């Protein structure tokens, strides 16, 4: 509903309207004065002879101005508005015919040079052909906050209106459209109400063309064309195709900025009908059914046209939820066969597992269409049995499998999930200072099979955390005892291993010499003997010490120290590049010991051993 206006108001920054008490035939600008503004012109409004249109100097937005007439203050005021420069106007796209007696709405959107779009007067100039029973119409409406102005009207005689719209103060900025009034809808379509369809399926449309005046179906031989709105002026806006059901002719309809359009051309049968279908995968299409009245096949504003609802083609798993969770730290050491492990899980819309489902896994850096991102990372293995590996390994080991690589996609893999809808995989990268971001999706190209292994906009997907590759360095350590409970008098081997970011045994030149200190407490009742491990003493020569004193017997298999019941001892040794673990042998007759603490830089590990 059009809001009621004051009898004196601004329609733009240099134009105001004043409504008089009665119609006038002549007007003099000298009779009008606006406080603070020069009046440069006065004219009677074309659509209402009671309204005087005054042109003024540029108003100040928000300032209140008063009106005087023939030297007398009228008491009327208006609030100035900022200058608004309409740059374009467009009539809304859509079906452009209507049955006589029904109401039709012409909607036009004004584009301006700034954000101020409200209150712009728009003229709707509607002309009927000469001799028509329908009268010409000139009407004015004002834009809302979105720059949209609407005019509603009804005709009672069949004919074609030529509608021209323009901002009232900028008539050169305009748009034009033909509106056809007919006894019955000239184009009608019968199709299903379902507009979301599985990939690879099709939607069928049966169209009837009728005579404008009689409403009867036309005979055979009329040409009806089909175009997709998404492909007008856009390359590959949709990949959907349209097919003539009568002869299986199939095209991907499109129309570029110039030249003939590529349309599906259909010829009516004796009943005035044609039938076509639309199909696609992971795309949307809006069929425009039209009668071309030009020499070159193209859709334009004067063509009779019917816009069908947009149809969406998507996979059955479109609403499935995918989560990709890293199991280890984001920073990994550069390595060709060991790195970071991820767990992926897929749940269906009802929350149950996507058991046995198939997913695609790739690196986002390689498929994100951004030439500035790249990675040398690779997938080392995947695991989709019901006992998932969640720790890193050196390459493919028992219980996991090498990646299944789709043909033509060497840095990608296809994974079938387990009964719980889960799988794990490991990422590695031998190149330092790079990122790798796994992305997992369900490929839904058709109702029956994966066909392209390409991530598309409507396919469900999830990104895993970003993995960053850097040079190897010691970041953690591990303490192992070969048997934590064993027979009296037998040996127990205690091994301490330094590890890199991937959990691999490592110590490099950049880590320097690492001093490892063990504190051993004898909690049993017999003397405990601690000896060098002759079989595999992987430490720097001559660096063992006991309770702070160097042990000269390092070069021979010898006892490092003994520990009496209730006492403790401290032994230390140096590990250096290439020597990534240290170990010693503990022997006792019925003793109980405790490795109270091991210190390497800031790392501390507690370990118990029972004998």
Backbone torsions as a table, in degrees:
resi	resn	phi	psi	omega
1	UNK	NA	132.2	-178.1
2	UNK	-70.2	126.0	-179.2
3	UNK	-66.8	146.9	179.0
4	UNK	-72.9	134.7	-177.1
5	UNK	-108.6	157.7	172.2
6	UNK	-66.6	154.7	177.8
7	UNK	-69.8	-6.3	179.3
8	UNK	-140.1	114.0	-174.9
9	UNK	-157.0	159.1	177.7
10	UNK	-89.9	137.9	174.3
11	UNK	-105.7	-18.3	168.5
12	UNK	-159.2	-172.3	-171.2
13	UNK	-72.1	-10.8	-179.6
14	UNK	-131.8	12.7	-176.7
15	UNK	-138.0	132.7	174.2
16	UNK	-130.5	156.8	177.2
17	UNK	-120.5	138.5	176.2
18	UNK	-123.9	127.9	-179.0
19	UNK	-98.0	122.2	-179.7
20	UNK	-88.6	169.7	-177.4
21	UNK	-77.0	-20.7	178.5
22	UNK	-149.6	164.9	-175.7
23	UNK	-67.8	150.5	178.4
24	UNK	-129.2	157.8	178.1
25	UNK	-114.3	-21.0	177.8
26	UNK	-135.1	152.5	-178.5
27	UNK	-149.0	148.4	178.8
28	UNK	-126.4	126.7	-177.3
29	UNK	-63.8	-23.7	-179.4
30	UNK	-66.7	-17.7	179.5
31	UNK	-75.5	-13.1	-173.4
32	UNK	-115.7	140.7	176.0
33	UNK	-139.6	132.7	176.1
34	UNK	-113.6	120.8	-176.4
35	UNK	-57.9	119.6	176.6
36	UNK	89.4	-2.6	-179.6
37	UNK	-135.4	141.2	172.7
38	UNK	-79.0	135.7	173.8
39	UNK	-94.4	116.0	-174.3
40	UNK	-98.2	-16.9	179.5
41	UNK	-163.1	154.3	175.0
42	UNK	-138.8	135.1	-178.6
43	UNK	-145.7	151.0	175.0
44	UNK	-80.0	134.0	-177.1
45	UNK	-67.9	138.5	-175.6
46	UNK	-62.4	-36.9	-174.2
47	UNK	-93.1	-6.0	-177.5
48	UNK	-157.9	109.3	-175.0
49	UNK	-74.6	-2.5	173.2
50	UNK	-88.3	-8.6	-174.7
51	UNK	-106.0	130.7	175.5
52	UNK	-106.0	130.2	178.8
53	UNK	-101.3	119.0	-178.9
54	UNK	-106.7	129.9	172.4
55	UNK	-94.8	132.9	-174.7
56	UNK	-128.9	171.2	167.9
57	UNK	-64.0	165.7	-176.0
58	UNK	-63.4	127.0	-179.0
59	UNK	-77.0	161.6	171.9
60	UNK	-98.5	121.7	-178.9
61	UNK	-56.1	128.6	177.4
62	UNK	89.6	-13.9	-179.6
63	UNK	-81.0	140.9	-179.0
64	UNK	-91.5	131.2	-179.6
65	UNK	-120.5	142.9	177.5
66	UNK	-105.5	157.6	-177.5
67	UNK	-116.1	133.8	171.6
68	UNK	-118.3	144.7	178.7
69	UNK	-127.4	121.6	-176.9
70	UNK	51.2	42.3	174.4
71	UNK	82.6	1.6	-177.5
72	UNK	-111.9	131.2	178.1
73	UNK	-67.4	123.7	-178.2
74	UNK	-83.8	-12.8	-175.8
75	UNK	79.7	-2.3	179.3
76	UNK	-87.1	140.7	177.8
77	UNK	-134.5	160.5	171.7
78	UNK	-142.1	160.0	178.5
79	UNK	-101.7	126.4	-178.6
80	UNK	-65.4	151.4	177.6
81	UNK	-122.2	155.7	179.4
82	UNK	-69.7	158.3	179.4
83	UNK	-65.0	130.7	176.9
84	UNK	-121.2	125.7	-178.8
85	UNK	-110.9	101.5	176.3
86	UNK	-65.5	127.7	-179.9
87	UNK	-106.1	-20.5	-179.9
88	UNK	-162.8	159.2	174.3
89	UNK	-144.5	142.2	-176.8
90	UNK	-141.0	129.1	172.4
91	UNK	-75.1	136.8	-177.4
92	UNK	-60.1	137.9	175.6
93	UNK	-68.0	157.5	175.8
94	UNK	147.1	-176.6	179.3
95	UNK	-58.7	134.3	-172.8
96	UNK	-119.6	31.6	173.0
97	UNK	-136.8	155.6	-175.4
98	UNK	-152.0	150.0	179.1
99	UNK	-77.4	137.5	179.6
100	UNK	-56.4	143.1	-179.3
101	UNK	92.5	-13.7	177.3
102	UNK	-96.8	160.0	180.0
103	UNK	-89.2	138.6	177.8
104	UNK	-122.9	141.2	-179.2
105	UNK	-112.0	123.3	171.9
106	UNK	-96.7	119.6	-178.2
107	UNK	-114.5	128.1	-178.4
108	UNK	-128.5	138.2	-179.9
109	UNK	-112.8	127.3	-179.6
110	UNK	-97.1	133.2	173.1
111	UNK	-102.4	134.9	-178.4
112	UNK	-122.1	168.1	-179.6
113	UNK	-77.3	-11.6	177.4
114	UNK	-136.5	-169.4	-174.6
115	UNK	-82.1	-8.3	-176.7
116	UNK	-82.1	103.6	-176.5
117	UNK	-117.8	-6.5	-175.0
118	UNK	-85.5	147.1	171.6
119	UNK	78.9	14.9	178.9
120	UNK	-84.2	125.5	179.3
121	UNK	-73.2	134.0	179.3
122	UNK	-123.1	130.5	178.3
123	UNK	-95.4	130.6	175.1
124	UNK	-107.4	108.4	-178.5
125	UNK	-106.3	107.3	-172.9
126	UNK	-113.3	116.6	-177.3
127	UNK	-115.3	136.6	174.2
128	UNK	-102.0	158.2	179.8
129	UNK	-61.8	156.6	177.3
130	UNK	-58.3	135.5	179.6
131	UNK	84.6	-1.4	-179.5
132	UNK	-72.0	150.7	174.9
133	UNK	-74.2	-15.2	178.9
134	UNK	-85.2	136.2	-178.2
135	UNK	-86.0	151.4	172.4
136	UNK	-67.4	150.4	-178.6
137	UNK	-130.5	134.3	168.3
138	UNK	-125.2	118.1	-177.8
139	UNK	-136.3	156.5	179.0
140	UNK	-127.1	135.0	175.1
141	UNK	-134.3	161.7	-175.9
142	UNK	-111.2	145.6	-177.7
143	UNK	-73.4	151.6	172.8
144	UNK	-88.9	-169.5	-176.4
145	UNK	-63.0	-21.3	179.1
146	UNK	-93.1	4.1	-179.8
147	UNK	81.1	16.6	-176.4
148	UNK	-102.6	128.9	173.4
149	UNK	-119.7	141.7	-177.9
150	UNK	-129.6	145.2	173.0
151	UNK	-132.6	129.8	-179.2
152	UNK	-110.5	137.2	177.9
153	UNK	-155.4	168.1	-177.0
154	UNK	-134.7	142.4	174.5
155	UNK	-118.8	156.9	-179.1
156	UNK	-124.4	3.6	176.6
157	UNK	-126.7	140.3	179.3
158	UNK	-70.5	130.5	179.0
159	UNK	-178.4	-176.2	-180.0
160	UNK	-121.2	119.8	175.9
161	UNK	-89.2	142.3	169.4
162	UNK	-104.3	114.0	-175.3
163	UNK	-103.4	123.9	176.4
164	UNK	-120.1	130.3	179.5
165	UNK	-123.7	145.5	178.4
166	UNK	-161.7	150.2	172.9
167	UNK	-60.4	133.1	-173.1
168	UNK	-55.8	-35.2	-178.6
169	UNK	-91.2	3.5	-177.9
170	UNK	-146.0	70.5	-172.0
171	UNK	-65.0	-20.4	179.6
172	UNK	-72.5	-18.1	177.8
173	UNK	-93.8	104.5	-172.8
174	UNK	-148.6	165.9	173.4
175	UNK	-137.4	153.6	-173.3
176	UNK	-132.4	143.0	177.6
177	UNK	-150.1	143.6	172.9
178	UNK	-93.2	136.4	176.2
179	UNK	-120.7	122.1	-177.2
180	UNK	-99.4	128.5	175.0
181	UNK	-104.8	126.3	-173.2
182	UNK	-136.0	164.3	-179.4
183	UNK	-68.1	-36.5	174.5
184	UNK	-135.5	160.8	177.1
185	UNK	-54.7	123.5	-175.4
186	UNK	-67.1	-35.1	174.3
187	UNK	-120.4	126.4	175.2
188	UNK	-131.5	149.2	-176.9
189	UNK	-130.4	139.6	174.6
190	UNK	-114.0	122.3	179.5
191	UNK	-157.1	172.9	179.9
192	UNK	-74.3	160.4	177.4
193	UNK	-82.8	-4.4	-177.6
194	UNK	-81.6	120.7	-178.2
195	UNK	-117.7	8.1	171.2
196	UNK	-122.1	116.0	-168.5
197	UNK	-128.2	147.9	179.1
198	UNK	-65.1	144.9	176.0
199	UNK	-52.7	135.6	178.0
200	UNK	86.1	-15.3	175.9
201	UNK	-81.8	176.3	-177.7
202	UNK	-135.2	158.2	174.6
203	UNK	-120.1	132.8	-174.1
204	UNK	-105.7	139.6	-179.9
205	UNK	-125.4	130.7	172.3
206	UNK	-113.5	121.0	-172.7
207	UNK	-112.6	136.9	175.2
208	UNK	-117.3	131.1	176.1
209	UNK	-103.8	128.5	-177.4
210	UNK	-118.4	155.8	175.1
211	UNK	-68.8	137.6	-176.1
212	UNK	-63.1	-40.7	-172.9
213	UNK	-86.0	-41.4	-175.4
214	UNK	-92.5	-25.8	-176.2
215	UNK	81.5	2.5	179.9
216	UNK	-83.7	148.8	176.8
217	UNK	-60.0	142.3	176.3
218	UNK	-74.0	167.2	178.6
219	UNK	-83.6	-160.4	-178.9
220	UNK	-76.1	154.3	170.1
221	UNK	103.2	-7.7	177.9
222	UNK	-79.2	142.3	-177.6
223	UNK	-98.4	125.1	175.2
224	UNK	-115.0	134.3	-177.4
225	UNK	-112.0	153.2	178.4
226	UNK	-126.5	131.8	178.6
227	UNK	-135.2	154.8	175.9
228	UNK	-103.1	127.7	180.0
229	UNK	-57.3	-36.8	-176.7
230	UNK	-64.2	-19.9	-178.6
231	UNK	-106.6	17.7	175.4
232	UNK	-88.9	114.1	179.5
233	UNK	72.0	8.1	-177.9
234	UNK	-132.8	136.5	177.4
235	UNK	-86.1	125.5	177.9
236	UNK	57.2	40.3	173.9
237	UNK	-65.3	-31.8	172.0
238	UNK	-145.2	147.2	176.8
239	UNK	-100.5	5.0	179.1
240	UNK	-63.5	156.7	178.9
241	UNK	-126.7	158.0	178.7
242	UNK	-120.4	139.7	-175.3
243	UNK	-128.9	133.5	172.5
244	UNK	-76.2	113.9	-175.7
245	UNK	-63.8	-27.9	-176.1
246	UNK	-72.5	-27.4	-176.7
247	UNK	-138.8	5.8	176.1
248	UNK	68.2	13.8	174.6
249	UNK	-65.5	130.3	-176.6
250	UNK	-128.3	133.9	175.8
251	UNK	-139.0	161.6	167.6
252	UNK	-103.4	98.6	-172.8
253	UNK	-64.7	140.7	179.2
254	UNK	-159.0	159.3	176.9
255	UNK	-145.1	116.1	178.4
256	UNK	-84.7	-179.1	-175.4
257	UNK	-63.4	-31.7	178.8
258	UNK	-135.8	164.3	176.3
259	UNK	86.6	176.8	-178.7
260	UNK	-70.0	145.4	177.1
261	UNK	-82.1	154.0	170.7
262	UNK	-94.3	107.2	-175.7
263	UNK	-124.0	156.5	169.2
264	UNK	-82.7	118.2	-176.6
265	UNK	-100.7	122.7	-175.7
266	UNK	-119.6	142.4	180.0
267	UNK	-114.2	127.0	-176.1
268	UNK	-64.5	147.8	174.4
269	UNK	-88.3	-169.9	-177.0
270	UNK	-63.2	-21.9	179.0
271	UNK	-91.7	4.2	179.2
272	UNK	75.4	21.9	-176.4
273	UNK	-118.1	157.3	171.6
274	UNK	-138.0	157.9	178.8
275	UNK	-134.7	132.9	176.1
276	UNK	-141.5	162.8	178.3
277	UNK	-127.3	157.0	178.8
278	UNK	-126.2	135.2	177.6
279	UNK	-141.4	160.5	179.7
280	UNK	-178.8	178.9	177.5
281	UNK	-139.1	126.9	177.9
282	UNK	51.6	50.2	-178.7
283	UNK	-154.4	174.7	177.6
284	UNK	-130.8	150.1	179.7
285	UNK	-147.8	136.3	176.2
286	UNK	-115.3	101.4	-179.4
287	UNK	-68.3	131.4	171.7
288	UNK	-112.2	118.2	-177.5
289	UNK	-103.7	122.1	-172.2
290	UNK	-145.7	160.4	174.9
291	UNK	-108.6	115.2	-176.1
292	UNK	-82.3	129.7	179.9
293	UNK	-112.7	14.7	-179.3
294	UNK	-109.5	170.9	179.9
295	UNK	-74.2	-32.7	179.0
296	UNK	-104.1	126.9	-177.9
297	UNK	-62.0	106.0	177.3
298	UNK	-156.0	145.6	173.0
299	UNK	-80.9	128.7	173.5
300	UNK	-139.2	-180.0	-171.4
301	UNK	-66.6	-19.4	-177.1
302	UNK	-93.6	-7.2	-179.1
303	UNK	-77.3	139.6	171.6
304	UNK	-64.9	127.5	-172.7
305	UNK	-148.4	145.4	176.7
306	UNK	-125.2	126.4	179.2
307	UNK	-100.6	115.2	176.9
308	UNK	-81.4	158.5	178.2
309	UNK	-61.0	149.1	177.7
310	UNK	-65.8	137.1	177.6
311	UNK	-111.2	138.3	-178.5
312	UNK	-112.6	129.8	175.4
313	UNK	-106.5	124.2	-177.3
314	UNK	-150.3	163.0	179.9
315	UNK	-75.3	159.1	-179.5
316	UNK	-65.6	-21.6	-177.5
317	UNK	-96.5	19.4	-174.0
318	UNK	-55.9	-31.4	-177.0
319	UNK	-98.6	3.6	178.0
320	UNK	-64.9	149.1	-177.5
321	UNK	-105.1	123.3	178.8
322	UNK	-110.6	132.7	173.2
323	UNK	-127.4	137.3	178.3
324	UNK	-124.2	116.5	-171.9
325	UNK	-122.4	124.9	176.4
326	UNK	-74.0	142.6	-179.7
327	UNK	-96.3	-15.4	-176.7
328	UNK	-130.0	179.8	-175.0
329	UNK	-66.2	157.7	-174.6
330	UNK	-70.6	-29.3	-178.0
331	UNK	-93.6	127.1	178.4
332	UNK	-120.9	159.1	175.0
333	UNK	-81.9	144.2	176.8
334	UNK	-59.2	122.7	-177.4
335	UNK	-160.3	144.6	179.5
336	UNK	-83.7	-14.3	-173.6
337	UNK	-139.4	7.5	179.6
338	UNK	-144.2	140.0	-178.0
339	UNK	-167.6	-127.3	-170.9
340	UNK	-109.2	140.4	-179.1
341	UNK	-104.1	138.4	176.7
342	UNK	-122.9	149.2	170.9
343	UNK	-113.9	129.9	175.6
344	UNK	-115.4	145.0	-178.9
345	UNK	-140.3	139.3	178.5
346	UNK	-126.9	129.2	175.7
347	UNK	-118.1	140.6	177.8
348	UNK	-74.2	172.9	-176.6
349	UNK	-55.9	-34.1	-179.0
350	UNK	-83.8	4.2	176.8
351	UNK	91.3	-5.7	179.1
352	UNK	-83.6	163.4	-176.2
353	UNK	-69.8	144.1	173.2
354	UNK	-82.7	64.0	-172.0
355	UNK	-61.9	127.7	178.6
356	UNK	72.2	5.2	-179.2
357	UNK	-68.1	158.9	-178.3
358	UNK	-111.2	133.0	178.5
359	UNK	-127.2	160.2	173.6
360	UNK	-105.2	142.7	179.3
361	UNK	-130.0	129.2	179.1
362	UNK	-144.3	179.5	174.2
363	UNK	-100.6	126.2	-177.0
364	UNK	-59.8	-32.2	-180.0
365	UNK	-60.9	-23.0	-176.8
366	UNK	-97.1	-15.3	-175.4
367	UNK	-123.3	7.0	-174.5
368	UNK	-85.8	7.4	178.2
369	UNK	62.5	17.5	177.9
370	UNK	-106.8	112.3	-177.3
371	UNK	-67.0	-15.0	-179.2
372	UNK	-83.5	-4.8	179.6
373	UNK	-115.7	141.8	178.7
374	UNK	-160.4	163.8	176.4
375	UNK	-156.7	148.9	174.2
376	UNK	-98.5	7.9	-176.5
377	UNK	-62.9	155.5	177.7
378	UNK	-136.4	159.1	172.2
379	UNK	-90.6	126.5	-175.8
380	UNK	-91.0	-45.4	179.2
381	UNK	-156.9	166.8	170.2
382	UNK	-134.1	158.9	-179.9
383	UNK	-140.5	119.9	-177.4
384	UNK	-132.8	23.5	172.6
385	UNK	-81.4	-171.3	-177.3
386	UNK	-94.2	15.1	173.2
387	UNK	-133.9	76.7	-168.5
388	UNK	-69.7	135.2	172.1
389	UNK	-81.0	130.4	-178.8
390	UNK	-122.0	10.4	177.9
391	UNK	-119.2	154.2	-178.5
392	UNK	-69.9	156.7	177.6
393	UNK	-142.6	167.1	174.8
394	UNK	-86.4	90.8	179.9
395	UNK	76.2	-161.1	-178.8
396	UNK	-78.2	123.7	-178.4
397	UNK	-123.3	176.5	179.4
398	UNK	-58.4	137.5	177.5
399	UNK	96.3	-11.7	176.8
400	UNK	-123.5	172.5	-179.1
401	UNK	-133.9	150.8	176.2
402	UNK	-63.1	152.1	-177.8
403	UNK	-58.7	143.0	170.1
404	UNK	-90.8	109.0	-171.2
405	UNK	-98.7	122.2	177.4
406	UNK	-65.4	145.1	177.5
407	UNK	-59.2	128.8	179.1
408	UNK	87.9	-3.0	-179.2
409	UNK	-130.5	73.9	-171.4
410	UNK	-67.1	-17.9	-178.0
411	UNK	-109.2	30.1	-174.7
412	UNK	-138.2	161.6	176.8
413	UNK	-145.7	154.9	175.2
414	UNK	-107.8	129.9	-175.3
415	UNK	-129.1	133.5	172.2
416	UNK	-96.8	127.9	-176.3
417	UNK	-75.0	161.5	179.1
418	UNK	-84.0	-170.0	-175.7
419	UNK	-64.8	-22.2	178.9
420	UNK	-93.2	7.3	-178.6
421	UNK	72.2	29.3	-175.8
422	UNK	-127.2	162.1	170.8
423	UNK	-162.7	159.1	174.5
424	UNK	-121.6	161.4	176.1
425	UNK	-155.4	159.9	-179.6
426	UNK	-120.6	139.1	-180.0
427	UNK	-112.9	137.6	174.8
428	UNK	-136.6	159.3	-179.5
429	UNK	-154.0	122.4	-179.5
430	UNK	-85.5	-3.8	-177.8
431	UNK	-102.6	126.4	-179.9
432	UNK	-75.0	161.6	174.1
433	UNK	60.6	39.1	174.4
434	UNK	-127.8	161.8	173.2
435	UNK	-111.6	158.8	174.2
436	UNK	-145.2	122.4	-177.0
437	UNK	-122.7	101.1	179.1
438	UNK	-64.6	141.7	173.3
439	UNK	-129.6	133.2	-175.6
440	UNK	-118.1	134.7	177.8
441	UNK	-147.2	162.5	174.7
442	UNK	-99.4	117.0	-179.4
443	UNK	-79.7	121.7	-170.4
444	UNK	-128.1	49.5	-172.1
445	UNK	-71.7	-24.7	178.7
446	UNK	-150.8	177.6	-179.6
447	UNK	-76.5	-13.8	-172.9
448	UNK	-121.3	-24.4	-171.4
449	UNK	-154.5	156.6	170.2
450	UNK	-79.3	130.4	-175.1
451	UNK	-120.8	-23.6	-173.9
452	UNK	-129.6	-12.1	178.1
453	UNK	57.2	26.3	-177.8
454	UNK	-115.1	132.8	177.4
455	UNK	-72.6	125.7	179.4
456	UNK	-121.4	163.6	-166.6
457	UNK	-56.6	-35.7	-174.3
458	UNK	-94.3	5.8	-178.8
459	UNK	-89.4	132.5	-179.3
460	UNK	-63.3	139.2	-177.1
461	UNK	-155.7	166.4	175.3
462	UNK	-152.8	143.6	176.7
463	UNK	-93.2	136.8	170.0
464	UNK	-81.9	170.4	178.7
465	UNK	-64.9	152.3	-179.8
466	UNK	-72.3	132.2	175.2
467	UNK	-103.3	133.7	-179.2
468	UNK	-115.1	131.0	-178.6
469	UNK	-100.9	134.0	175.7
470	UNK	-140.9	176.1	-180.0
471	UNK	-65.7	154.1	179.9
472	UNK	-64.2	139.9	171.9
473	UNK	-155.4	156.9	178.6
474	UNK	-75.1	122.7	-179.9
475	UNK	-124.1	-13.8	-177.9
476	UNK	-157.0	177.5	179.5
477	UNK	-150.3	165.4	-176.9
478	UNK	-139.9	137.1	177.1
479	UNK	-111.7	126.2	178.4
480	UNK	-123.8	142.3	169.8
481	UNK	-120.9	126.7	-171.0
482	UNK	-59.7	-35.4	173.3
483	UNK	-145.3	119.1	-176.4
484	UNK	-81.0	-13.8	175.1
485	UNK	-141.6	117.4	-176.4
486	UNK	-149.5	176.1	-172.2
487	UNK	-68.4	155.4	178.4
488	UNK	-61.2	135.0	176.3
489	UNK	82.8	-3.6	177.3
490	UNK	-90.2	163.7	-176.0
491	UNK	-89.6	144.1	169.5
492	UNK	-118.2	129.8	-179.8
493	UNK	-100.4	123.3	179.1
494	UNK	-103.9	124.3	-177.7
495	UNK	-127.5	131.8	177.9
496	UNK	-117.1	123.6	-173.8
497	UNK	-122.0	129.1	173.6
498	UNK	-82.7	146.1	-173.4
499	UNK	-132.4	152.3	175.4
500	UNK	-88.0	-169.1	-176.0
501	UNK	-63.3	-21.3	-178.6
502	UNK	-93.8	1.8	-176.4
503	UNK	80.2	14.6	178.0
504	UNK	-92.0	144.5	177.7
505	UNK	-59.7	126.9	-174.1
506	UNK	-165.8	141.7	159.8
507	UNK	-152.1	127.7	-174.6
508	UNK	-118.2	174.8	-177.8
509	UNK	-59.9	-33.3	-179.3
510	UNK	-69.8	-16.0	179.4
511	UNK	-88.3	-8.0	178.9
512	UNK	68.1	-164.6	177.3
513	UNK	-86.2	128.4	-178.3
514	UNK	-109.2	121.7	179.3
515	UNK	-91.3	123.2	-178.6
516	UNK	-106.1	127.5	-179.3
517	UNK	-118.4	127.4	178.0
518	UNK	-110.8	133.5	170.9
519	UNK	-112.0	120.2	-173.2
520	UNK	-117.6	124.8	178.4
521	UNK	-110.9	133.2	176.8
522	UNK	-93.8	107.8	-178.6
523	UNK	-101.0	6.8	-180.0
524	UNK	-96.1	-158.3	-175.9
525	UNK	-116.9	4.3	179.6
526	UNK	-124.1	160.4	180.0
527	UNK	-66.9	137.4	-179.0
528	UNK	-104.2	131.9	178.4
529	UNK	-110.1	129.6	178.1
530	UNK	-114.2	122.0	-175.7
531	UNK	-127.3	157.9	172.3
532	UNK	-66.5	143.2	179.0
533	UNK	-84.8	99.4	-175.3
534	UNK	-62.4	-30.0	-175.1
535	UNK	-71.7	-33.5	-174.3
536	UNK	-155.5	65.7	177.5
537	UNK	-91.8	99.1	-169.7
538	UNK	-104.1	59.6	-175.8
539	UNK	-132.7	168.7	-179.9
540	UNK	-68.4	136.3	-175.0
541	UNK	-60.7	136.8	173.0
542	UNK	68.4	27.9	-174.6
543	UNK	-115.4	2.8	177.5
544	UNK	-70.7	144.5	171.4
545	UNK	-141.7	152.7	179.7
546	UNK	-126.2	123.4	-179.4
547	UNK	49.8	38.1	176.0
548	UNK	90.8	-11.9	-178.6
549	UNK	-104.1	137.8	179.5
550	UNK	-66.0	145.4	179.6
551	UNK	-103.6	112.5	-175.5
552	UNK	-73.3	-13.2	-176.2
553	UNK	-85.9	15.6	-175.4
554	UNK	-56.2	-38.4	-172.2
555	UNK	-71.8	-14.0	-179.8
556	UNK	-118.0	155.1	172.8
557	UNK	-64.0	104.3	-174.1
558	UNK	-144.0	160.7	176.3
559	UNK	-71.2	130.3	175.8
560	UNK	-80.7	-43.4	179.6
561	UNK	-167.7	166.7	170.4
562	UNK	-120.6	151.6	-178.1
563	UNK	-128.7	120.0	179.7
564	UNK	-75.8	158.2	177.4
565	UNK	-54.7	136.8	178.9
566	UNK	79.4	-0.3	-178.2
567	UNK	-111.0	172.6	176.5
568	UNK	-137.5	162.6	177.5
569	UNK	-141.0	154.2	178.0
570	UNK	-117.9	123.9	174.7
571	UNK	-121.8	151.4	-177.7
572	UNK	-142.7	155.7	179.9
573	UNK	-154.9	158.1	-179.3
574	UNK	-104.2	130.8	169.6
575	UNK	-107.5	143.3	-179.3
576	UNK	-140.8	-177.3	-173.5
577	UNK	-49.8	128.7	179.4
578	UNK	85.8	-13.8	179.9
579	UNK	-113.0	86.3	-166.7
580	UNK	-93.0	4.3	175.6
581	UNK	-148.9	158.3	174.4
582	UNK	-130.5	147.8	-179.3
583	UNK	-151.8	160.4	177.9
584	UNK	-150.1	167.7	-176.7
585	UNK	-110.8	134.1	176.3
586	UNK	-112.4	129.0	177.9
587	UNK	-132.1	137.1	177.1
588	UNK	-158.0	154.6	176.2
589	UNK	-98.1	93.4	178.3
590	UNK	75.6	15.1	-179.9
591	UNK	-80.2	156.5	172.1
592	UNK	-119.0	126.4	-176.4
593	UNK	-123.4	165.9	176.7
594	UNK	-141.5	122.2	171.0
595	UNK	-78.5	96.7	-170.6
596	UNK	-65.4	-44.4	-174.8
597	UNK	-162.1	141.4	171.2
598	UNK	-122.8	133.2	-178.8
599	UNK	-119.3	128.1	170.0
600	UNK	-136.6	108.9	-172.9
601	UNK	54.4	-111.7	-178.0
602	UNK	-104.7	3.3	-177.6
603	UNK	-86.7	139.9	176.9
604	UNK	-134.9	135.2	179.2
605	UNK	-132.2	132.9	173.4
606	UNK	-105.2	142.0	-178.5
607	UNK	-150.1	136.4	177.0
608	UNK	-107.9	145.6	172.6
609	UNK	-136.6	133.1	-178.4
610	UNK	-111.4	134.0	175.9
611	UNK	-119.7	NA	NA
